[in-house]
Each structure stands twice: as structure tokens, then as C-alpha cells.
Amino acid sequence: MEKRVELTLLMDFYGPLLTERRREILRLVCEEDMSFQEIADQMSITRQGVHDAVKAAARQLNRYEAALGLVERYRRIRSEVKACRALLDSVQADGASRAALDEARSALDRISGIEEME
């Protein structure tokens, strides 16, 4: 399961760089949770063809990550935003300080794509 999650994350960042066919095969594997045989039947190729396409696409995505490091950078940013948010949440403030802390929290939420549900 962990490999599939990692592959999905790589797809989110680098999927558009794959051929349309490889991208579709990986989408069916990762998002639709289809078996290689189901994909083979749907795409009129062999099960081995699906296996080879998935393996080649995964190698290609990993090469992109090794060269560009976008997923690792994303993970570091998310981790640091989470740490900053935790530190801000531990601060007790009032008046103008409270407004500044709330704005800092909002900025971190915007950076990380988190929408507060209050």
C-alpha cells in the first residue's frame, strides 16, 4: 500500500510528464485500484504489458524526483508548516498579539492548503 501512495504522490507532481498511455495505466492502478488483468482487458493489452508500463512509469517518475526533488521539498514544507502551526497554537496572546497570531495561522493555512473549518 505504501508504494501505491508514493506512486500516487509522484503522479500528482510529475504525471503530466508521462505519456498519456502510461499516465492512464497508473491512474487506473492508483486511483481506481484496478488489477493488472482488469486494466489489460480494458485497454486491450496483455497483463505483462500493463506490468511493464507500470514499472517503466514508476522508474521514470522516480528519475524525475531524483533530479527535481519536488515531492521531498513538498514534504519538508508541510512538516515545517505543521511545526510552525503547533508553535503558534502554543502561544497565549491577547489584543494586538492575538490578531497577529491569527494572521500568522491563516498565512500558514494558505501555504499548506488547509482551510480552517470553524
C-alpha positions in Angstrom: 0.0 0.0 0.0 2.8 2.4 0.8 4.3 2.0 -2.6 0.9 2.9 -4.2 0.6 6.0 -2.0 4.2 7.1 -3.0 3.4 6.4 -6.7 0.2 8.5 -6.4 2.2 11.4 -4.9 4.8 11.2 -7.7 1.9 11.1 -10.2 0.5 14.3 -8.7 3.8 16.1 -9.3 5.2 14.5 -12.4 2.2 12.7 -14.0 1.8 15.3 -16.8 5.4 14.4 -17.9 4.4 10.8 -18.7 2.9 9.7 -21.9 -0.9 9.7 -22.0 -1.0 5.9 -22.0 1.3 5.4 -19.1 -0.5 8.1 -17.1 -3.8 6.4 -17.7 -2.5 3.0 -16.7 -1.0 4.4 -13.5 -4.3 6.3 -12.8 -6.2 3.0 -13.1 -3.8 1.3 -10.8 -3.5 4.0 -8.2 -6.9 5.8 -8.3 -9.3 3.1 -9.5 -7.4 0.3 -7.7 -7.8 -2.0 -10.7 -5.9 -5.2 -11.2 -3.4 -5.5 -14.0 -5.7 -8.0 -15.6 -8.7 -5.6 -15.5 -6.6 -2.8 -17.0 -5.3 -5.2 -19.7 -8.8 -6.2 -20.6 -10.0 -2.6 -20.7 -7.0 -1.3 -22.7 -6.7 -4.3 -25.0 -3.1 -5.2 -24.0 -1.6 -8.0 -22.1 -1.3 -8.2 -18.3 2.5 -8.3 -18.9 2.2 -5.1 -20.9 0.4 -3.4 -18.0 3.1 -4.7 -15.6 5.9 -3.4 -17.9 4.2 0.0 -18.3 3.7 0.4 -14.5 7.3 -0.5 -13.9 8.6 1.8 -16.6 6.4 4.7 -15.4 7.5 4.3 -11.8 11.1 4.3 -12.8 10.5 7.4 -14.9 8.7 9.2 -12.0 11.5 8.3 -9.6 14.1 9.7 -12.0 12.1 13.0 -12.2 12.0 13.1 -8.4 15.8 12.3 -8.1 16.5 15.2 -10.5 14.0 17.7 -9.3 13.1 16.8 -5.7 9.7 18.4 -5.7 8.0 15.7 -3.6 10.7 15.9 -1.0 10.6 19.7 -0.9 6.8 19.5 -0.6 7.1 17.1 2.4 9.7 19.3 4.1 7.5 22.4 3.6 4.4 20.6 5.0 6.5 19.4 8.0 7.8 22.9 8.7 4.3 24.5 8.3 2.9 21.9 10.8 5.7 22.7 13.3 5.1 26.4 13.0 1.4 25.9 13.4 2.0 23.9 16.6 4.2 26.5 18.0 1.7 29.3 17.2 -1.0 27.3 18.8 1.0 27.0 22.0 1.3 30.8 22.3 -1.2 32.6 24.5 -1.8 36.1 23.5 -4.3 39.0 23.8 -5.2 42.1 21.9 -2.9 43.1 19.0 -0.7 40.0 19.6 -3.8 37.7 19.2 -4.6 39.3 15.9 -1.1 38.9 14.6 -1.0 35.2 15.7 -4.4 34.6 14.0 -3.0 36.2 10.8 0.1 34.1 11.0 -2.0 31.0 11.4 -4.1 32.0 8.4 -1.0 32.5 6.3 0.3 29.1 7.3 -3.0 27.5 6.4 -3.0 29.2 3.0 0.6 28.0 2.4 -0.3 24.4 3.2 -3.7 24.5 1.6 -5.6 23.8 4.8 -8.9 25.5 5.2 -10.0 26.0 8.7 -13.4 24.8 9.5 -14.7 26.9 12.3 
